[in-house]
Amino acid sequence: MSGYFSSPFPRRDAVGVAVANVIVGGDAPVVVQSMTNTDTADVDRTVAQVAALHRAGSELVRITVDRDEAAAAVPKIRERLERVGIFVPLIGDFHYIGHKLLADHPACAEALAKYRINPGNVGFKDKKDKQFAAIIETAIKYDKPVRIGVNWGSLDQELLTHLMDDNQANGSPMTAQEVTREAIVQSALLSAELAEEIGLGRDRIILSAKVSQVQDLIAVYTELARRSNHALHLGLTEAGMGTKGIVASSAAMGILLQQGIGDTIRISLTPEPGGDRSREVQVAQELLQTMGFRQFVPVVAACPGCGRTTSTVFQELAQKIEADLRKNMPVWRKKYPGVEALKVAVMGCIVNGPGESKHADIGISLPGTGETPAAPVFIDGKKAATLRGADIAEDFEKMVGEYIEKRFAR
Ligand code: SF4
């Protein structure tokens, strides 16, 4: 039986990094983050999207800072959010001219809680170290952490060419894919080494190395985790649209998280045009919650349905209860401490309904086709009531509300 009942691997020992009041790494739980897709210079739209991501549960939010207008908007965005009581740390995403934007916009440098820089495009050749150093020095001056975020699509070509040449000179023991993976890992580690030489503490550095293929991501992060104790941000870049992006991200990050690798995650989903950006936060939370690492919202267990129930009442009820619980969580977290641990079951017939409902804190077994039109409700494993008539769904929702009030109210 050895190993059968064992818990997941222990978390990798990573140096904790404070991003304003959110700790990434150390003993802190894995942090959920997201990124806006608005033009940061558009203060109204960016404030609205940051607020929506925060309300959905994003603990850090990254915004693009790509030009003067965007940098000038950052302190306004910060101020507007704080005016409505939103203090979620903002991360500035810099490419190419980050050193210049940070130098020219001190209020932006101050308002951001962290800078994300890409060592692949921070500058070119001899300018590179100077521009990289300028960003690191700004981070030291304003006491901000930095994420050194390597990305497969903008990998340092000089480093890659150098490793390819070396590999060839040694008789090509590594495949081109392996050399590329090594270049990604080295780009992150060498940049971190340089930042530390300049004077940025290890407790101010987070590393990431994003690629778009699941096996590459697992290989690269496994190696990064083995060769450093920096806090790690996990993310599969260009994960894809819809279910493909969700499955690919969950597969790759689930395997790494199970091995204790990863201190903060972002699920990068390509939204449908006009689609809800908050979905990436929900998927990240669900990944962490289903793996048992964190609890964000109560779980609603529902059976998949089958030929034993042709009614859609149980699916509609499960969806409604889940949506209500998620919507109420920002308020309920304060009003009902521990409510995240609640388990609700909504089942479609007598076969698994009573059993599953008994395992939940509160559960209902709706009548399947041909069954007596009665729905037993179980609370804390015991039958508490039998609902009948046209208002079963409303009556059960009311019972869930009463249960929460009774069990979790301060
Ligand atoms: Fe089908 Fe009943 Fe099982 Fe739901 S509980 S999947 S309706 S057998």
Residues whose N, C-alpha, C, O or C-beta is under 5 A from the ligand:
A	BS01	SF4	C303 P304 G305 C306 R308 T309 M347 G348 C349 I350 V351 N352 G353
